[in-house]
Amino acid sequence: MPIESNPSLNAAGLGSILGVIPARLASTRLARKVLRPIAGRPMLAWVYEAAMKCPQLGNVLIATDSDEVADLCRTNGWPFQLTSPDLPSGTDRLHAVAQRIHADIYVNIQGDEPLLRPEHIASLISPFSNTQVEVTTLKVACAPENIANPNAVKVVTTTDGRALYFSRATIPYDRDARAGEAPEYWKHLGLYAYRKSALNRFPTLPARSLEQAERLEQLRFLENGIHIHVEPTRYDTIGVDTESDLQRVESILRG
């Protein structure tokens, strides 16, 4: 499948940009979630169509290990790639696509993020104008009810946006808890973009103790010395992991 590069992006030195939606059917917390209907349409349809609205992407495809998802793609005319069911993460699935389809930058678009906005993807891509940036992701101001929620991953960064750590714990820890002087808390949004060189390194890197303890694959980059640039966004999302998440998203999309 050829990649149609956006000329304005090439002029900016960014090259071709491919959006990839990993769509694994055998999800553990919410079975078959990418095919679950939301407001009358499969969740994957919402994600794909939102990604297609982003002008920065040269193309968008779905990476799946499921014949059922592949059939849905064929029916709707969505580009897709079948990948091995043995791949342990969405990043590994993205890497498998990168071995077959060339791009300069790959955007990892979670298949369970039906509230995705084009602004999210634009924010992921813009930092690559700095040639030193290898991996990007997003953060949004953390709502008070999510500060102690282990399912809402928190991130702390340097003043110039370099990730120091991602955790399910409350970071930073406010030791003195002084009234009116609470630190800023940022929630991590699980969208990523990678230069091909960084993506190619991922499966060669060992999964070390922090990644294994937190069950957060992005820590593999940090533990092995690869910087992640974290860009702020105004727009929160809801990753669909539970029936409650599904109901919340449905109420939003139904308006």
Order of alpha helices (4+ residues) and beta strands (2+ residues): alpha-beta-beta-beta-alpha-beta-alpha-beta-alpha-beta-alpha-beta-beta-beta-beta-alpha-alpha-alpha-beta-alpha
